[in-house]
Amino acid sequence: MPLPPPKPHDAAVLETFPNPKPGRDYEIAFECPEFTCVCPKTGQPDFATIRIEYVPGATCVELKSLKLYLWSFRDVGAFHERVTNDICDDLVALLAPRRLVVTSEFRVRGGITTRVVCRHGT
């Protein structure tokens, strides 16, 4: 039986606020140890820790909206590489940060763990 088409993640929920110190380079770091999506081949859940580190430009990402955004991947069927690149691309488009790194560390599946790192501006 074929799998249903994957649902898209929802970048529209992301919100920003003005950077309180736009003249200074400083790093903001987030960690989401409960990230989930689904395998596009089997439909089984994939579990990961997502780490986001960035040096903001004019705006910062609002934390609750980031949480809702990451939750929107829960029913998305995508390979680990795609998920990590999508998060990086969406945050770059939203924030225009000076630098941004997104790291995903996916839990063991079939005896293999996966770590994907995407960088912007480094």
Backbone as CSV, one residue per row, in Angstrom:
resi,resn,N_x,N_y,N_z,CA_x,CA_y,CA_z,C_x,C_y,C_z
1,MET,0.849,-1.180,0.000,0.000,0.000,0.000,0.898,1.248,0.000
2,PRO,0.726,2.147,-0.953,1.578,3.350,-1.011,1.271,4.302,0.144
3,LEU,2.300,5.031,0.545,2.140,6.029,1.600,1.394,7.246,1.066
4,PRO,0.617,7.920,1.916,-0.035,9.161,1.471,1.032,10.232,1.230
5,PRO,0.713,11.233,0.414,1.699,12.293,0.178,2.021,13.018,1.482
6,PRO,3.294,13.424,1.653,3.670,14.100,2.899,3.035,15.472,3.017
7,LYS,2.783,15.857,4.258,2.277,17.201,4.520,3.456,18.173,4.520
8,PRO,3.237,19.406,4.125,4.330,20.389,4.189,4.481,20.941,5.604
9,HIS,5.683,21.383,5.928,5.867,22.096,7.202,5.322,23.514,7.028
10,ASP,5.174,24.256,8.128,4.484,25.546,8.081,5.387,26.700,8.516
11,ALA,6.107,27.286,7.569,6.982,28.423,7.870,6.190,29.691,8.162
12,ALA,4.892,29.707,7.819,4.071,30.903,8.036,3.873,31.215,9.518
13,VAL,4.104,30.252,10.394,3.915,30.500,11.833,5.088,31.257,12.459
14,LEU,6.213,31.349,11.755,7.395,32.025,12.304,7.170,33.525,12.434
15,GLU,7.581,34.069,13.571,7.481,35.503,13.835,8.841,36.030,14.274
16,THR,9.011,37.329,14.150,10.271,37.974,14.550,9.988,39.137,15.492
17,PHE,11.066,39.625,16.098,11.024,40.872,16.845,12.335,41.601,16.581
18,PRO,12.378,42.924,16.783,13.598,43.676,16.481,14.773,43.237,17.362
19,ASN,15.925,43.126,16.754,17.155,42.810,17.477,17.440,43.956,18.449
20,PRO,17.557,43.680,19.761,17.789,44.757,20.719,19.193,45.359,20.649
21,LYS,20.148,44.673,20.017,21.522,45.171,19.870,22.024,44.905,18.454
22,PRO,21.446,45.549,17.452,21.815,45.239,16.066,23.253,45.591,15.706
23,GLY,23.903,46.442,16.474,25.286,46.812,16.175,26.321,45.855,16.743
24,ARG,25.878,44.848,17.493,26.806,43.912,18.128,26.590,42.505,17.578
25,ASP,27.682,41.818,17.291,27.592,40.400,16.950,27.482,39.600,18.237
26,TYR,26.391,38.906,18.417,26.225,37.995,19.543,25.456,36.785,19.036
27,GLU,25.636,35.668,19.704,25.051,34.422,19.234,23.847,34.028,20.075
28,ILE,22.811,33.571,19.387,21.615,33.021,20.020,21.595,31.539,19.667
29,ALA,21.352,30.692,20.678,21.347,29.252,20.442,20.074,28.628,21.014
30,PHE,19.487,27.729,20.240,18.297,26.986,20.649,18.579,25.498,20.502
31,GLU,17.940,24.702,21.342,18.021,23.255,21.216,16.625,22.679,21.391
32,CYS,16.229,21.848,20.451,14.931,21.168,20.504,15.192,19.662,20.529
33,PRO,15.209,19.055,21.739,15.517,17.626,21.832,14.339,16.707,21.530
34,GLU,13.183,17.266,21.205,11.981,16.457,20.969,11.437,16.624,19.554
35,PHE,12.311,16.893,18.594,11.889,17.088,17.210,11.444,15.753,16.609
36,THR,10.357,15.783,15.855,9.894,14.590,15.154,9.448,14.925,13.737
37,CYS,9.661,13.980,12.860,9.126,13.994,11.497,8.900,12.522,11.155
38,VAL,8.602,12.214,9.913,8.398,10.819,9.546,9.282,10.434,8.374
39,CYS,9.651,9.167,8.349,10.446,8.638,7.243,9.596,8.631,5.970
40,PRO,10.106,9.201,4.871,9.298,9.234,3.648,9.150,7.865,2.983
41,LYS,9.979,6.924,3.377,9.907,5.573,2.798,8.954,4.668,3.568
42,THR,8.990,4.744,4.909,8.212,3.798,5.726,7.041,4.432,6.452
43,GLY,7.062,5.760,6.607,6.030,6.437,7.386,6.252,6.335,8.878
44,GLN,7.354,5.687,9.305,7.651,5.557,10.725,8.233,6.872,11.258
45,PRO,8.039,7.145,12.544,8.548,8.405,13.097,10.073,8.425,13.186
46,ASP,10.626,9.589,12.959,12.043,9.863,13.163,12.149,10.866,14.296
47,PHE,13.092,10.665,15.192,13.276,11.528,16.357,14.662,12.158,16.281
48,ALA,14.735,13.449,16.618,16.019,14.148,16.521,16.124,15.260,17.544
49,THR,17.345,15.686,17.745,17.628,16.939,18.442,18.037,17.935,17.364
50,ILE,17.378,19.074,17.350,17.710,20.147,16.410,18.380,21.262,17.195
51,ARG,19.548,21.692,16.729,20.252,22.824,17.337,20.347,23.944,16.309
52,ILE,19.983,25.133,16.748,20.024,26.322,15.889,20.881,27.354,16.595
53,GLU,21.900,27.851,15.897,22.765,28.898,16.427,22.846,29.989,15.361
54,TYR,22.621,31.237,15.775,22.713,32.299,14.781,23.162,33.609,15.407
55,VAL,23.742,34.436,14.557,24.081,35.812,14.899,23.042,36.661,14.165
56,PRO,22.168,37.335,14.921,21.064,38.037,14.263,21.507,39.275,13.496
57,GLY,20.711,39.602,12.498,20.843,40.871,11.803,19.886,41.855,12.459
58,ALA,18.909,42.330,11.710,17.960,43.315,12.229,16.875,42.697,13.109
59,THR,16.625,41.374,12.937,15.540,40.747,13.687,15.986,39.440,14.328
60,CYS,15.201,39.019,15.328,15.393,37.739,16.016,14.113,36.930,15.853
61,VAL,14.225,35.610,15.942,13.040,34.765,15.844,12.377,34.675,17.215
62,GLU,11.069,34.775,17.228,10.292,34.680,18.463,10.192,33.202,18.845
63,LEU,10.456,32.883,20.109,10.628,31.513,20.559,9.372,30.643,20.422
64,LYS,8.213,31.149,20.808,7.000,30.329,20.693,6.709,29.997,19.234
65,SER,6.915,30.944,18.351,6.666,30.684,16.932,7.670,29.658,16.393
66,LEU,8.900,29.687,16.896,9.892,28.692,16.488,9.452,27.300,16.940
67,LYS,8.942,27.205,18.153,8.440,25.929,18.670,7.303,25.407,17.784
68,LEU,6.347,26.259,17.449,5.232,25.840,16.591,5.721,25.433,15.200
69,TYR,6.701,26.164,14.698,7.297,25.833,13.396,7.935,24.442,13.433
70,LEU,8.756,24.182,14.453,9.399,22.878,14.549,8.371,21.768,14.730
71,TRP,7.313,22.025,15.479,6.241,21.042,15.638,5.533,20.749,14.315
72,SER,5.537,21.718,13.400,4.825,21.530,12.133,5.467,20.456,11.255
73,PHE,6.663,20.008,11.609,7.319,18.930,10.867,6.831,17.552,11.295
74,ARG,6.036,17.481,12.343,5.654,16.206,12.959,5.099,15.197,11.955
75,ASP,4.308,15.635,10.995,3.720,14.726,10.004,4.346,14.871,8.626
76,VAL,5.496,15.531,8.566,6.175,15.742,7.288,7.039,14.523,6.978
77,GLY,6.876,13.967,5.797,7.714,12.859,5.349,8.868,13.411,4.537
78,ALA,10.059,13.410,5.132,11.225,13.953,4.440,12.498,13.320,4.982
79,PHE,13.490,13.214,4.130,14.787,12.712,4.554,15.445,13.717,5.494
80,HIS,16.326,13.229,6.335,16.986,14.065,7.340,17.696,15.264,6.710
81,GLU,18.323,15.034,5.585,19.040,16.110,4.896,18.085,17.219,4.448
82,ARG,16.927,16.828,3.976,15.926,17.796,3.513,15.382,18.616,4.676
83,VAL,15.039,17.940,5.779,14.497,18.625,6.954,15.479,19.698,7.434
84,THR,16.739,19.325,7.572,17.749,20.252,8.086,17.942,21.428,7.143
85,ASN,18.006,21.170,5.847,18.145,22.255,4.877,16.911,23.140,4.826
86,ASP,15.720,22.566,4.968,14.495,23.372,4.987,14.487,24.326,6.176
87,ILE,14.872,23.830,7.347,14.917,24.691,8.535,15.906,25.830,8.308
88,CYS,17.075,25.502,7.800,18.084,26.539,7.526,17.558,27.564,6.524
89,ASP,17.015,27.096,5.405,16.506,28.003,4.367,15.385,28.905,4.883
90,ASP,14.454,28.325,5.649,13.330,29.111,6.165,13.804,30.190,7.140
91,LEU,14.766,29.853,7.996,15.264,30.847,8.957,16.108,31.916,8.280
92,VAL,16.873,31.556,7.274,17.638,32.555,6.523,16.689,33.516,5.816
93,ALA,15.642,32.980,5.192,14.662,33.823,4.499,13.939,34.756,5.472
94,LEU,13.638,34.261,6.660,12.912,35.053,7.655,13.785,36.122,8.300
95,LEU,15.014,35.748,8.671,15.832,36.590,9.544,16.947,37.365,8.844
96,ALA,17.410,36.896,7.700,18.621,37.453,7.079,19.725,37.603,8.140
97,PRO,20.082,36.489,8.807,21.075,36.569,9.876,22.486,36.779,9.327
98,ARG,23.362,37.248,10.183,24.766,37.379,9.788,25.383,35.997,9.604
99,ARG,25.063,35.103,10.528,25.502,33.709,10.444,24.406,32.827,11.031
100,LEU,24.314,31.599,10.529,23.337,30.654,11.048,23.856,29.238,10.824
101,VAL,23.713,28.395,11.842,24.061,26.976,11.732,22.889,26.173,12.281
102,VAL,22.432,25.205,11.502,21.398,24.278,11.951,22.020,22.891,11.947
103,THR,21.954,22.231,13.102,22.480,20.878,13.242,21.345,19.959,13.664
104,SER,21.187,18.866,12.944,20.203,17.855,13.339,20.946,16.577,13.691
105,GLU,20.555,15.992,14.805,21.119,14.708,15.229,19.959,13.736,15.399
106,PHE,19.801,12.860,14.409,18.695,11.913,14.403,19.073,10.647,15.160
107,ARG,18.128,10.118,15.924,18.340,8.933,16.741,18.576,7.702,15.870
108,VAL,18.986,6.647,16.492,19.316,5.408,15.787,18.104,4.874,15.033
109,ARG,18.354,4.509,13.783,17.343,3.835,12.949,18.115,2.789,12.161
110,GLY,17.823,1.525,12.390,18.521,0.455,11.682,20.008,0.410,11.995
111,GLY,20.381,0.833,13.218,21.778,0.790,13.625,22.607,1.977,13.165
112,ILE,21.962,3.002,12.592,22.695,4.167,12.077,22.098,5.449,12.654
113,THR,22.967,6.332,13.131,22.534,7.678,13.507,22.923,8.625,12.373
114,THR,22.223,9.720,12.278,22.503,10.706,11.230,22.713,12.067,11.867
115,ARG,23.756,12.769,11.435,24.012,14.153,11.855,24.177,14.992,10.585
116,VAL,23.363,16.039,10.460,23.419,16.924,9.298,23.659,18.338,9.808
117,VAL,24.594,19.042,9.180,24.922,20.417,9.566,24.789,21.310,8.339
118,CYS,23.969,22.365,8.457,23.812,23.355,7.385,24.298,24.701,7.903
119,ARG,25.070,25.395,7.090,25.626,26.686,7.483,25.247,27.772,6.480
120,HIS,25.059,28.961,7.026,24.819,30.149,6.203,25.715,31.265,6.735
121,GLY,26.445,31.889,5.850,27.237,33.056,6.227,28.481,32.747,7.038
122,THR,28.942,31.505,7.029,30.150,31.183,7.787,31.306,30.892,6.873
